[in-house]
């Protein structure tokens, strides 16, 4: 069940929100937990047991950490954190990476003439990369004194399983939301603001991302070794627009749903394509993931405190793991290494400005966007070889324009492509999600009215007339 589906929009969501608002506050967490588990079971069936395992283990390890903190027994604190991290990473490693590593071993075995490992491919549970990271932040935050242990296991279950951000984030670290689990404010005004933010995200997904997706799909399905530069550039521009509007659209919808229920989820995007350096880009793109790796890996490794060389090593380690987090494939690993290399170069040369005040900002923005798009080629390609061929097609004259690409560029796709391209030229301080919910005065009222009276109905019509289209980050 995806947010942009008829089942979710016209059946699950009204029932879930209706029950939530009709119940007394003390029963809302129970209702939200049941709704969230039903939401996950609908898509993954018995694999919900993995999610429940993560919840139970981390709740118990939280008790171990707290008892160690109270008694001053640091070994017990480390035991609780280590147990949480090991179980969650073991679940993530087995279900997400076992297929990849067995494939690599079998490839090596075949090369050297050894026998193959008998193996049945494992199904990847949706959202496992998100909820394992979110769940183990609980014990880490307790060990650092940033939050207190949850007394009611039901409340902790809500934190991990909450369906608005369960399968694709934002990754909410425990200390950011701990107080809201038992004390939050719901009102008609907050519901209206949340609904507007949700509508904004739905429109980004179904009106923009889904409209340009056929262009990207056709381009990356074609033979890149004989493709024309025009077709190659059209395909990667379409994917650059698709992945941003798809993922940021999901984040807007999740944040909007949270607001309707009284939660304040952290922002996940802040106009990343207006970045003036790759450092700036990663402060704007998937911010909750960047913050998670910064606080729970980069800083413990030493951050920037141990000298320039160690800082660069730490950055590269982090981004290799960021790439691996996105998927079990060499393309994702190299994509992480590519981003890490650029960040290391920026730090070594001192060329890592952030914000709108950077010198030569338009040229910097163009350069960063080009670097990001080249990275997206790796991200989107099924193999490293295809990615190299695709980059070659972008910068080599000649080749053919596949008919599938031109046929995908219909009127709807062209309009969505134009809107996506135009959005890149808006000042980086103008963030759509903020505007639709936080802009006060008559202008804000007009924007919100247009969103709900015009854009939202168009998005609903698109949902009703379209086929199943999952969010890109569901696979992570």
N, C-alpha and C positions, 0 to 999 in steps of 0.2 A: 504494500500500500504506500503510494507516494503522495506527497502534498498536492501535486498537480494532477490528481486523478478524480474522476467522478465519484468513486467510492468514498474517498476521503472527504472531499468538499461537500458533498450532498448528503452523506449518511454518517460517517464516523465523527466528523468535526462537530456538527450540530448536536449530536447525542452527547459527545464528550463534554463540550462547553455547557450545554444545557444542564446536565447532571452536576457539573462542577459548581455552577452558580446557584442551583436550587438547594444544594446541600449546605448544611451548617459548616462554618470554617473548620471545625475539628474533624470533619469527615472528608474534607477535600483531598487530603493527601492519600487517603485510602482509595478514593475514586480515581485519582490521577495515576496511582500505581497500577490499579486494575486496568485502566484504559491503556496505559503504556505497555503493559505486558500483552494485552490483546493485540495492540498495534504491531508489536514485534512478532508475536505468534502468527499473525496473518501473513507475514512475509517470509518467516523462517521456520515456523513450526517447532519441532523438538529442539532446534538449535538455541532456543531461548534458555535452555539449561546452561549453556556456556555463560550467558549474561547473568543468570541467577547465581552461578558459581562465583563469578567475579564479585557480585554483591555480598554474598555470605562471607567469602574469604576476607575481603577488605573490611567488612564490619567487625569481624573477629580480630583481625590484626590491629584495628583501631583501638580495641580494648587492651591489647598487649602493649601498644605504644603508650596509651594513657597511664597504665599501671606502672610502666617504666619511668614515665615523666614524674609521677607523684612520688615514687620511691627513690628517685634519683639514680635508678639503675640504667645506665646508658646501653648496656648490653641488651637489655630487654627492649629498649627503644629500637635499637638496630635490628633486633630479631623481628619485631613487628613490621618495620619498613621493608626489610629484606624479604620477608615472607610474602608481603603484598606485591612487591616488584617482581619477584621470581615467578609467582603464580600467574600474574597478569602477562608478563612477557613470555612465559611458557605457552599460555593459551594463544597469544598473538603469533608467536613463532611457529607453533604447530599448524594452526589453521590457515595462516597467511603465507608462510614461507616454506613449509615442508615440501610441497609440490615442486617448487623452484629448485631447492637444494637436491632433491632426488633426481630431477631432470639433469642437473649439472653433473652429478656423480655418474649417472648412466651414460652421459655423453663422454665423460672421461674413460669410463670402463669400456665403452665401445671402441674408443680410439686406441686403447692399449690391449684390446683383445680379451677383456675380462667379461664375466657374465653380468647380466642386467639385474637390478634390484626390482623384485616384483612389487608393484605399488598400485594402489587404487587412488585416483585423485580425490582430494579432500575438498568439500564445498566450503567456500569462504563465507562466513556469517557476515551479513551486512552490518556495518557500523562498528566492527570489532576494534578497529584502529582508534576510533573515537572513545568508545565507552571504557576500554581498558586504560587508556591514558587518563581519562577523567576519574575513574575509580581509584587508581593508585595515587592520585594527587591527594587523596584524603589522608592516608597515613603519613605522607611526606609533610603535609601542612601541619598535622598534629605534632609531629616530631620537632618542627621548627617553632612551635608555639603560636602559629598564625590562626589557629581555630581550636575549638573545643570539640570533644567527641560527641557524636550524635547518640542520644540515649535510646531513642525509639528506632528499632531496625526498619520499621515502615518508612520513616522519614529518610533514612539513608537510601533505601530502595528507590524512593522518588528521585533523589539526587542523581543516581546512576542511570535509571531507566526512563526518565522523563521524555516522552515521545517527541516534543517539539524539536529537541536537538540531539536525540539519541543516535541517529544513524549517520549524520554528517555535520555535527557540530552546531554552533561554536563549542570548542572544548572549554567547559566551565570548570576552572579549578575550584577546589572545595571552599577555600577561604573567601572566594568571591561571592558565594551564594549561601553560606552556612546559616546566616541569620534569617534568610528568607524562607528556609525550609519550615520554620515554625511560626514565623511572624511576617506576613506580607499583606499588602493592601490592594484590594480590588475595588473598582468603581466603574460606573458607566463611562466616565471620561477616559480612564485607562483602557477600558475595553475598546472604545472608539479609536484611540490612538494605535492600539495594537492591531486592530482590524485594518486600519489604513496601511500600516507597515507591512502586514501580511499581504494585502492586495498589491502593494508596490512590488514585493518580491515575486508574487505569482505572475505579474505582468512581465517582469524581467525574464522569468523562466520561459513562459509559453509564447510570449509575443516576440521576443528577441532571440534568446538562446535556441529555442526549438526551431525557429524559422531559418537560422543560418546553419544549423547542424547538418542538413543534407549537403550543403556545399562542402563543408569540411570532410564529411564522411566520404563523399565521392572523390575528393582530391586524394585523400590518404588511402583509398581503396584502389586507386589507379596505379599503373606502373610508373613509378617516379623516375626511373632511368630514362624514359623517353617523353617525359612531360614537359610542356612549355613553361617558361618562367611566369607568364601571366596566370596560367592555371595553378601553378605552385604557390604564387603569392596570394592569389584569391583564396586558396584553401587554407593557408596558415592565418590570413587575416580573419577569415570566418571562424577558425578555431579559437583564435585569440579573443574574439568577441564572445563566442559561445561559452568558453570555460569561465570567463568572468561573470557574464550575466547569469549563467546557470548556478554557479557556486555562491555568488553574492546574493542571488535571488533566493536560494535556499536559506542563507543566513538571515536575510530580511524576514522571511516567513517564520523562521524559528524564533527570532527576537520578537516579532509581532505576536506570535502565539504565547510566548512567555509573558509579554506585557499584559495580554488579556487575562492571564491567570495570576497576575500580581508579581511576577518575577522580573528582575532586571538582568538580562544576559549581557555579557560583554560584546562590544562591537567586533566584527571580524574583518571588515574591509573599510578602507578609507582612500578611495580613488587611487589604486595602485598604478594604473597606467599613466598617472601624472608624476610619477617618481622621477627625481633628478639624479639618482644613483641607485645601484642595486641594493645598497644598504637601506636607502629610503624605500625601495620597493618592498623589501621584507618587513619593513615597519608598517606597511599599508596592506599587504596581501596576507590573508589567512593569519591574522594577527594573534589569534588565540593559540595556534600551533607554534608560532614563533616565540611567544611568551612562555609557553610550556617548555620548549627546548632551552630557552635562555635560563629560566629559573631552576629547572630540574636537571639540566645536563651541562650547559655551557659554564654557568657560575660554579658548580661543584668541581668541574675540571680545572678551574683556576681563572676562567674568564679572561680578562685582560690584565690581571694582577701579577702575572709571572713573567713579564717581558714580552717583547714584540714577537719573537719567534714562537713561543708557546701559545700566544694569542692566536696566531695564524693557524697553528696545528689544531687548536681547539675549534676554531671556526670551521675548518675543513672536516673534522670529525663530525661535528654537529650536522653539517649539510650533507655529508654522505648518508647519515642516518635519517635526515629529513627525506632524502630521495628514496631510501629503502622503505621508510614509513609509507610512502605513497604507493608502493607496489613491489611485488617480487619479480623483478625483471631487470636486465642489465640497462635498459633504457632509463628506468627511474634512478638507478644507482648513478649512472653517468650524468643524468640531469642534476642530481644533487651535487656531484663533484664539480660540474660546470658552474653552478651557482656559487659553490664554495670557493672556486678558483677566482671568480670575479670579485667576490667579497674580500678575499685575501689581497688581491691586486689593489683594490680600492684602499684598503687599510695601509698597505705598504707604501702607496704613493700619496696618501693623504687626500685622495679624491673621493670622499664619501659624504657630500653635503646632503642635508635633509631639508624639507620644507620648500617654501616658495621663494626664499630670498637668495638662492644660489646664483652665482654669476653664470652667464650664458645658459640660463634655464631652458629656453626652447631647444637649443642644440643638445643639451644634456638629456632632456626628456625624450627626444628623438633617438638618441643613442641607446638609452636604457630600454626603450620600447623595442628597438631592433634586437638587442641582446635577449630580452625576454621572449620575443617571438622565435628566435633561433632555439632557445631552450624549449619552447613549446613543441617544436618539431620532434625533439627527442621524446618529450612527454607523451605525445600523441601517437608516435610511430610504433608498430608492433615489434620491430627489431631495430638494432643499431644499424644494420645494413640499409634498411629502408630509410632510416633517418638521414644517413649520409647521402643516399641517392636523392632524397627530397631536397636537402640543402644544395646539392649540386644543381638540381633543376632550377632552383630559385636564382642562381647566379650564372647560368650557362645559357647562351642564346640557342634558339632552335627548339626542337621538340614539338609534341602534339598537344592540343587541348582536348582532353577526353570529352566525349559527348555527354557523359553522365554529369560532368561538372557544369557544362553550359545549361543543361536541362534543369539542374538544381537551382540555377539562378533565375527563379521566376520573380514576379512582381513583389510578392510578399517577402521573399528572401532578400531582394534588392533593397526594399525599404528598411527592413530590419538591419541589414548591413550598413546602410547609410546612417541610421540612428546610432548604431554602435560605434562607427568611425567618428561621427560628430561628437560623441560623448568624450572622446579622448582630448578634444581641444577645450573642454570646459576647464576653468581654473581648478586646481587641485583642492582648494578649500571648499568647493561646492560639492557636498555629499548628499545624494538624493535621499538616502534613508533618514538622515537628520532632518532634511527639509520637510518631508511629509509628516513628520511627527513633532518636530520641535520649533518650527517656524511660527512665530506668534503674529497676531494682528490680522488684518483683513487679507493680506497676501497669503498667509499660511492657511487661512480658512478656504480661500478660493482653490489653492492647490489640493487640499484634502477633499474638497467637494468634487473636483475634477477626477481625482483618483478613484473615488468610490462610485461616482455617477457615470463615468465614461470608461476609464481604463479597466476597472475591475469587471464590469459586465463584458467588455471585449475579451478579457482573459478567460472568463467563464465560458464564453461561446467557443473560444479556441480549445479549451479543455474538452468540452462536449463533442467537438468535431474532430478531435485528434486521436491518434492511437497512443498506446502506452509509451511513455518517454521518461525513463528514470533519470535522476540527477547523476551527473558525472561522478561526484564524490561518493555515491553509494557503494562503489566498488572498492573503496579504500577502508 
